[in-house]
């Protein structure tokens, strides 16, 4: 028994011979993103989608997607690590410019 569907726009882009990407708004991928959520609603099923940004996730929720994932663990950890390095460089620069 199928309870729902979960789609990945990057995978769908690849299936159409396009460059894999998140947050797609071009056809044929976007028209199928809309078709899938509408068919899921029509059959009382949950529709899920992977998103690259929170803004796109909000748009997908407005279309009717109920299961939303955003980014990836790799991207989240990478972004966090980059912020730590940036902060540490700023601390180092402050210390070096200090008159102590």
N, C-alpha and C positions, 0 to 999 in steps of 0.2 A: 504494500500500500504506500503510495507516494504522498508525503506530507507537504512537500514544497520543492522549490528549485533554487539553486544558487549559481549565479553566473559570474564569470570573470571577463570584463570587457577586453582585457589584453589577450586572453585566449580566443575570444570571439573575433577580435581583429586579425589574429593569426589565421584563423579558419577562413577568413575572407581574403587572405593573401596580403594583408596590410601590416604595417609596422605595429608591434604590440604597444599598447598605451592604455593608461587609465583615463577616466573622466572623458570618454569619447562623446562627441556631439555631432559627429558626421555619420551620414548613411553609408553603407547599409547597417552598420553596427547600431547606431542610435535608434533607428526605426525598430530593430529587433529587440533592443532593450525595452522599449515601450510596449511592443507586442507581447513579450514574455510576461511582464508585470500584469498586463490586461488579461491575458489568458489565465494566469494564476488566480487573479481575483475572480474571474468568471467561474472557475472550478473550485473556489474556496480553498485554495492552497497558498502557502506562504512563499513569497518571492524574496530572494536575497541577492545582493550584489556587492562586489568588492569595489572600493573607491580609493582614489589617490588623495583626495582632499576632503575636508569637512564641508566645504561649500558644495561640492558635487554630491556628497552624501545627503545633504539637505534637499537638494533637487530631486534625488532619487526617492527620498522619503515622501516628497510632495507627489511624485508619480504613483506612489503606493507600495514601494518596497518596504518590507517589514524587518528584514534581517540585513543589517548593514555592517560591513567591515571596512576599516580605513587604514591605509598604509600597510606596513608589515613590521614584524618584530625587528628585522634587520634595519629598516629605515629609521625606526624609532630609536634603536640603540645607537645607530650611527649619528643621528641628529643630536642625541644627548651627549655623546662623546665629543662631537665637534664643539658644542657649547661649553663643555668643561675646558677644552683646550683653549678656546677663545678667552674665557674668564681668567685662566691661569696666565696667559700672555699679557692680559691687561694688568693683572696684579704685578707681574714681573716688570712691566714698563713703568708702573707707578713707583715701584721700589727703586728702580734705576734712576728715575728722575727726581727722587727725593734728595734733599740736601744733607741727609744724615750720613 
